[in-house]
Amino acid sequence: MAIVTFSKKQFEKDIGIFDEKIKDKIAMFGTPLEREEGDSISIEVFPNRPDLLSYQGFKRGFLGFLGKRTGLIQYKLSKPEENYKVIIDSSVRDIRPYTACAVIKGLQLDDEKIKEIIQVQEMLHLTLGRRRKKAAIGIYPLEKIQLPITFRAVEPDKIKFTPLEMDKELSGLEILQKHSAGKEYAHLLAGKVKFPIFVDAKDQVLSMPPIINSQLTGRITSETKDVFVECSGSDMNILKICLNIIATCFADMGGKIYQMELSRGQLRGKETTPDFTPRVMKISLENTNKLLGTSITEKELKECLEKMGYNYKSKLVEIPAWRTDILHEVDLIEDVAIAYGYENLVPEIPEISTTGKESGKEKIKRSIALILAGLGFLEASSYHLTNKKAQIENMNLPEKERVIEVEQSKTEYNALRKNLTHSLLKILSENVDSEYPQKIFEVGKIFNLVSEKITEKESLSLAIAPGNFTETRQAIEYLFRMLEINAVFSEPKNMPSWFIDGRTAEISINGKSIGFIGEIHPKILKNWKIKMPVALFEIDLEEIFKKLIA
Amino acid sequence: MQDANKVLESLSPNEQKILPHIEEKNVSEICKKSSLDKTSVTRALGYLKSKGIVNITAKEKKIVDVGINGALYRKKGLPERRLLQLLEEKRIIKIEEAERQSRLSEEEFRASLGVLKKKAFIELKNEKIFLTAKKEEISRKSLEEIFLDSLPLEFDSLSQEQLYAMKSLEKRRNMIQISDEKTMHVEATEFGIKIMSLSIGANGRGFIEQITPEIIADDSKWRGKKFRRYDLTIPVPKIYGGKRHFVNQAIDYARTVWTEMGFREMSGDIVVSSFWNFDALFTAQDHPVREMQDTFFIDKKTELPDKKLVKEVRESHESGVSGSIGWGYKWDEEEAKKLVLRTHTTCLSSQTLAQLKEKDLPAKFFAIGKCFRNETVDWSHGFEFNQTEGIVVDPKANMKHLLGYLKAFFAKMGFEKVRFRPGYFPYTEPSVEIDVFHPERKVWLELGGAGIFRPEVVVPLLGKNIPVLAWGPGFDRIIMDYYKIKDLREFYRNDINQMRKMKFWVK
């Protein structure tokens, strides 16, 4: 979740009084208010709007939404000056192939603004940059470096510079091993023979993306007036968007944006960034009204689009170069809806005739639950996820018995349940202090591997404590009578390990085995620390569904 | 003043039994006279008090009773008595011999010698014991023995002799114990006296207690008789019945609401391919939700559905369909084969849409089911949660209808006021966040998302761009609110005591 925090004072100076009405507006703009503490306001920005990840970006968008500054904002781009050039060496091609760069001049930074720049940089890393994999951003004080810049890849042991927050030079490998950022992002360079670096005309290392900047050239302060900005990564479109978002943020702070020339050698040509040329997409008034259920006019459509920062002219929309989320006309239509106000869309239910229908299986499951509740049984409900100890060890199953595990669970629940029996025993073991008799059942899915395929079946298990075979069989026979099912109880062939031999029967319907009923062996009860005798059954419901849903 | 007759008729058998004896004033006497045990008498007295028949005043008194050793000696005899019996036989005996033959412990033996010497019953000379007491002195019970036999006694009523014996016994370990005991002093009230006199008149007539088949069968047993009146205000012991799990009760209700609104239920597997859970829903393959950090993966792959659909989903991601530019990356079939525990019930919607024929439109579907995400557990989060899903496939559907269906559903769930805010999901556009206003707590509760499926989702699945309204708000907060549960972990704790007490879903 991306959170942007800014000062209430600044907000009130730039936008207006921070009252209940404006809070509501913030939510209806699609940036819900997350927190309000003293002078600090935090909003949530959804992943489709990285252009709102800075206060400057939010201000720009929100002022438009309020109708205070509408249409596509034009930023002046100055042509590259001498040496405003980045040479992209072919050595980065298989490592971190792209970069997009800019120079911003004439900044007047203070602590508040520096904080904002760091925040937007981090948020972009996290979201658009996919934790720096797709894009990482570096910002350098221009006075500390000499243009042009070269982006190239070098063997890690030949890279030597002092990274941020360190006081001595480290090699490329040492940075990955010793620096906190190095350790965190080492996986992004894992297996690479060479690491990418930005170096300036004096051959000093500016940074080793996407890991860390140099202590000497990579830290901006309130003294910094001019900066060099680079975004590097694997997706040129994303890099351009990132650069546009950062550059416009600087411009809104009062900076002047200069383009840079990216040179890829003679064969692969040149490119200039940043580029704010808007994309153009068609929007149809008819489609808009149809999708939203509205009847707005073209004039209103234009107004709505302009409030959301677009330009509109004869069915064509100019999309700002810092928006990433406009893939289809529907994305524009959503923005029209936001400008129109979701609160102004009056909910209505159309008169269409459809027949409701409950799932047949759910109906039977509910009937079973009601029948058993009528006998005084409580329905339990357990997690589908359990663990090996409960399923294997406590049930005296052989160590090699397979369970279906989920990967990297954050809790001790890391395997899908293969039966409900162990879930019920767990419940009984956790309730040894509750009043007896305890009569419980559960209906739910169980998961097993059948010739390496995962099967998912609805199952029913019931337990009585203290209970014996007869009582349990009385319950299941009552259930079968109510459902008009003929079941046969027979000497079991492969009895589950938890039952007592001679007190366990196999249950079959139509000659097909559907489960077992019997008394639980004391050794299992001991494993679960249950002090009462327990009798229990578990049956596969799929056969019963087949019989009842004919 | 209460009606004395009515009160009289309401007396239970035990109350009737003790009524004539309440003037005995103390509980043990009433016990004797009524031949009831102490608990029954105390309880009956409590009821008589609540009916205004008696006043009970509690008095504390000191009671002297035997201790652990005292009780033992009372049965076996005091050690000095046992030594004396030996001496009576032997007259003169070596000390060590006496200790062995008396079978007393060393401590008991030493104490007994001391006692007998003090009473001048024996003399010790040359390691030997000489009995000097007279026969009648020996046979007479000592003060201590008499005292021990007479316990328990009230401390305040002890005579000088008894006090002396007590003091002497107190010096020995665990012989006696002194405790404070509450005794009840019972006194009939004025009303009680009236009841008593009435009761004498009523004696013999008798009330009918439990109605039995014998009584019903024999007219003479009930004709003209009175039924004992019950005290209708006394609490009765609680009983508990069997019932559906409270979460399932809530789900059953929601199921009825959706079916009443003309929706058909979808059901399907919990373990699904990434294809249905993500790719068919236009969730880019590098979207953070597709990392193990967020989603439960199973280290297995499955087959993809028919080639045509896979091809169109690929196109939708790579270059877009129906006028979309797509995500612009290279889509990987292998990634789509990975199995996950469904992260939302929306994967049921994608599978349903893939099966739907145009002639079946308009169509409305719903699902309520468990979804999974790789999360740690706290009061408001868990790795399993319930979602309620719905889709409306209708060529004429629009966003106002989406809001209409949701508003109607939440109204039936008890939330009249609903707010819709802009939201974001990879597979819907426009997207909506649903808040409901909590009428008592006066706050907005965030319930989750809704929207209209993107053409990039619908076109590969349906073959055509038809508006599909879709929603999947969480259901657990509604359940928590209804049952006043503060912690999500309560849902699946299966605490039998709590489950027995849990109220029913009545809506």
Interface residues (C-beta under 8 A of the other chain):
Chain A: A27 M28 F29 G30 P32 F46 P47 N48 R49 R130 K133 K134 D235 N237 K290 L291 L292 G293 T294 L327 H328 E329 V330 D331 I333 E334 A337 I338 Y342 E343 L345 V346 P347 E348 I349 P350 I352 S353 T354 T355 G356 K357 E358 S359 K361 E362 R366 A369 L370 L372 A373 G374 L375 G376 F377 L378 E379 A380 S381 S382 Y383 H384 L385 I404 E405 V406 E407 Q408 S409 K410 T411 Y413 L416 I427 E430 N431 S434 E435 Q438 K439 I440 K445 F447 E452 I454 E456
Chain B: G241 G242 K243 R244 H245 V247 N248 D252 R255 W258 T259 E260 M261 G262 F263 R264 E265 M266 S267 D269 I270 V271 D286 P288 M292 Q293 F296 F297 I298 D299 K300 G320 S322 G323 S324 I325 G326 W327 G328 Y329 L339 L341 P362 A363 K364 K370 F372 N374 E375 T376 V377 F383 E384 D394 K396 A397 N398 M399 K400 H401 L403 G404 Y405 L406 K407 A408 V418 R419 F420 R421 P422 G423 Y424 E429 P430 S431 V432 E433 I452 R454 P455 E456 P467 F491 Y492 R493 N494 D495 I496 N497 M499 R500
